[in-house]
């Protein structure tokens, strides 16, 4: 793509800081910075060598000094966008960086749209679409594991997996098209054997890749876990104990929590959004009724439930109702107050909730909390630890396209087995190839690209 205009933006976060960076990209980049950046003696830079840093001053159109700065020039195609790029490193702060930006805008640049630098890198062939999306994931990563997953995708590991799936499909497509163009040739034996075998292998690889989405999505977006239970079972104490700080008010008086309280916790690479809720019970008090309503809404929206029970008191009718109410959701049964004399054993829950892991903990002493944290992670990731070199799907767009590709591959394989016309089988294979191309961004509409890059930061 040959850009006709030059874009510029502040590439560092807004606010007060030690350094700010203004980035430019496009055909007029070098001409603009030669006017806006001068040497200490006041003379403009006559020649700009690529990948060198220059010291000097930024000046506005009237020649007034704006800031002392460093200029780095990266000539095309050896730059992030494969266009001429310049980065001006100035002092941080709202006024300074904005005045530096104004100095380059006044000389012909325009303000970049969100993600436009990365969009140009994609359109110019430096990155495919999965790698471009990884840039945003890398910026927004909040755990080490999500950061590693984004780095793997940026390095092209997901792209290589998708291209590896495409190669055998291309071979099948070529053979089927040859069968259509040269029907007099006897190709039936190979079609029923080798082609079906190749399609089956592609389908198996697609299933394995699709199966990573639940873990990849959890890495990318985190999960919401609602802490629920009847009043005074220790829900708020459990929240504080998991966080290691006093986030919620704790009181022996039932019904202290009247609203949902949220906090985030990173566990083994998983970002967990914990939601402490009001005690679930029948009540006639108006404010508590609203708290119960909000607690039920949080329970409905949560991806994981921590149902807290008090082992120092007999199981109540409210406990049993909650055990039945949460039966359809992923859950952990947290038997709290194990430091007190028990009124029942955790094994008593086997008949009421046979599928749910049961954890005995004490929010007061910390006993059992490490086991609860491990169980929480395993409930999301499964029993196997997330390998550092594992390629996972982290975005719904990837999953949707690959799932569609799998359906077309299965339809093609089934068509071969049922003796459908070769044209029908070839159509399904072609559609599968189109879906793989969508993942890499080779078959994306302008609307899709606009939606993807509009979620990026301005300046990236």
Long-range contacts (C-beta under 8 A, 24 or more apart in sequence): 1-120, 1-123, 1-124, 3-27, 3-83, 3-120, 5-109, 5-110, 6-32, 6-108, 6-109, 6-110, 7-109, 7-110, 7-111, 7-112, 7-113, 7-116, 7-117, 7-120, 8-32, 8-101, 8-104, 8-105, 8-109, 8-110, 8-111, 8-112, 9-101, 9-111, 9-112, 9-116, 9-117, 9-458, 9-459, 10-97, 10-98, 10-101, 10-458, 10-459, 11-87, 11-459, 11-460, 12-92, 12-97, 12-459, 14-94, 15-92, 15-94, 16-92, 16-93, 16-94, 17-92, 17-93, 18-91, 18-92, 19-89, 19-90, 19-91, 19-92, 20-89, 20-90, 20-91, 20-92, 20-93, 20-96, 20-97, 20-100, 21-87, 21-88, 21-89, 21-90, 21-97, 21-459, 22-87, 22-88, 22-90, 22-97, 22-100, 22-101, 22-104, 23-85, 23-86, 23-87, 23-88, 23-112, 23-117, 23-459, 24-85, 24-86, 24-87, 24-88, 24-104, 24-109, 25-79, 25-80, 25-81, 25-83, 25-84, 25-85, 25-112, 25-117, 25-120, 26-83, 26-84, 26-109, 27-83, 27-84, 28-108, 28-109, 29-83, 29-84, 29-85, 29-86, 29-109, 30-73, 30-75, 30-84, 30-86, 31-107, 31-108, 32-86, 32-104, 32-107, 32-108, 32-109, 33-71, 33-73, 33-86, 33-88, 33-104, 35-107, 36-60, 36-103, 36-104, 36-107, 37-69, 37-71, 37-88, 45-71, 48-73, 48-75, 49-73, 50-74, 50-75, 50-78, 51-75, 51-78, 58-88, 58-90, 58-99, 58-100, 58-103, 59-103, 60-99, 60-102, 60-103, 60-106, 61-103, 61-106, 61-107, 66-90, 66-96, 66-99, 66-100, 66-103, 67-91, 67-96, 67-99, 67-100, 69-100, 77-124, 80-117, 80-118, 80-121, 80-126, 81-117, 81-120, 81-121, 81-124, 81-126, 82-120, 82-121, 82-124, 82-125, 82-126, 83-120, 83-124, 111-458, 112-458, 112-459, 113-453, 113-454, 113-458, 114-453, 114-454, 114-455, 114-456, 114-457, 114-458, 115-452, 115-453, 115-454, 115-455, 115-456, 115-457, 115-458, 115-460, 116-453, 117-459, 117-460, 118-453, 118-456, 118-460, 119-449, 119-453, 122-441, 122-449, 128-156, 128-159, 128-440, 128-441, 128-442, 129-439, 129-440, 129-441, 129-444, 129-449, 129-452, 130-156, 130-158, 130-159, 130-162, 130-398, 130-439, 130-440, 130-441, 131-156, 131-159, 132-441, 132-452, 132-453, 133-395, 133-397, 133-452, 135-456, 135-460, 136-455, 136-456, 136-457, 136-460, 137-220, 137-394, 139-457, 139-460, 142-222, 142-264, 142-266, 142-271, 143-219, 143-266, 143-269, 143-270, 143-271, 144-269, 145-219, 145-268, 145-269, 145-270, 145-386, 146-219, 146-220, 146-269, 146-271, 148-269, 148-388, 149-216, 149-219, 149-220, 149-392, 149-394, 150-394, 152-389, 152-391, 153-391, 153-394, 157-391, 158-391, 158-393, 158-398, 158-439, 159-440, 161-209, 161-391, 162-402, 162-436, 162-439, 162-440, 163-440, 164-205, 165-202, 165-205, 165-206, 165-209, 165-405, 165-436, 166-433, 166-436, 166-437, 168-198, 168-201, 168-202, 169-198, 169-199, 169-202, 169-409, 169-429, 169-432, 169-433, 169-436, 170-433, 171-198, 172-198, 172-199, 172-412, 172-429, 173-426, 173-429, 173-430, 173-433, 176-422, 176-425, 176-426, 176-429, 177-426, 179-422, 180-422, 180-423, 180-426, 191-416, 191-422, 192-416, 192-417, 195-416, 196-413, 196-416, 196-417, 199-409, 199-412, 199-413, 199-416, 199-429, 200-413, 202-409, 202-432, 203-406, 203-409, 203-410, 203-413, 206-402, 206-405, 206-406, 206-409, 207-406, 209-391, 209-393, 209-402, 210-393, 210-399, 210-402, 210-403, 210-406, 212-390, 212-391, 212-392, 212-393, 213-392, 213-393, 213-394, 213-398, 213-399, 214-380, 215-380, 215-381, 215-382, 215-386, 215-392, 216-392, 216-393, 216-394, 217-393, 217-394, 217-396, 218-270, 218-380, 218-381, 219-269, 219-270, 219-386, 219-392, 219-394, 220-394, 220-395, 221-271, 222-264, 222-270, 222-271, 222-272, 222-273, 223-270, 223-271, 223-272, 223-273, 223-303, 223-304, 223-380, 224-272, 224-273, 224-275, 224-301, 224-302, 224-303, 224-304, 225-272, 225-273, 225-274, 225-275, 225-302, 225-303, 225-304, 225-305, 225-306, 225-376, 226-275, 226-277, 226-295, 226-298, 226-299, 226-301, 226-302, 226-304, 226-305, 226-306, 227-274, 227-275, 227-276, 227-277, 227-306, 227-308, 228-277, 228-280, 228-295, 228-298, 228-299, 228-305, 228-306, 228-307, 228-308, 228-322, 228-326, 229-279, 229-280, 229-307, 229-308, 229-309, 229-310, 229-319, 229-322, 230-279, 230-280, 230-281, 230-316, 230-318, 230-319, 230-322, 231-255, 231-278, 231-279, 231-281, 232-279, 232-310, 233-279, 233-308, 233-309, 233-310, 233-336, 233-337, 234-308, 234-310, 234-336, 234-337, 234-363, 234-364, 235-276, 235-277, 235-279, 235-308, 236-261, 236-276, 237-336, 237-363, 237-364, 238-306, 238-308, 238-334, 238-336, 238-361, 238-363, 239-263, 239-274, 239-276, 240-363, 241-363, 241-364, 241-366, 241-369, 242-274, 242-369, 242-372, 242-373, 243-274, 247-276, 248-276, 254-279, 255-279, 255-283, 255-285, 255-288, 255-291, 257-291, 258-287, 258-288, 258-290, 258-291, 259-291, 259-294, 260-294, 260-295, 260-298, 267-373, 267-376, 267-377, 268-373, 268-374, 268-377, 268-385, 268-386, 269-386, 270-376, 270-377, 270-380, 270-381, 272-376, 275-302, 280-318, 280-322, 281-318, 299-325, 299-326, 299-329, 302-329, 303-330, 304-329, 304-330, 304-331, 304-332, 304-376, 304-379, 304-380, 305-329, 305-330, 305-331, 305-332, 306-331, 306-332, 306-334, 306-376, 307-331, 307-332, 307-333, 307-334, 307-356, 308-334, 308-336, 309-333, 309-334, 309-335, 309-336, 309-349, 310-336, 310-337, 311-335, 311-336, 311-337, 311-338, 311-340, 311-342, 311-343, 311-344, 311-345, 311-346, 311-360, 312-337, 312-340, 312-341, 312-342, 312-343, 313-343, 314-343, 314-344, 315-344, 315-348, 320-352, 323-349, 323-352, 323-353, 327-353, 330-379, 331-356, 332-356, 332-357, 332-358, 332-359, 332-372, 332-375, 332-376, 332-379, 333-357, 333-358, 333-359, 334-359, 334-361, 334-372, 335-359, 335-360, 335-361, 336-361, 336-362, 336-363, 337-362, 337-363, 337-364, 338-362, 338-367, 338-368, 339-364, 339-365, 339-367, 397-439, 397-448, 397-452, 398-439, 401-435, 401-436, 401-438, 401-439, 402-435, 402-436, 402-439, 404-431, 404-435, 405-432, 405-435, 405-436, 406-432, 408-432, 408-435
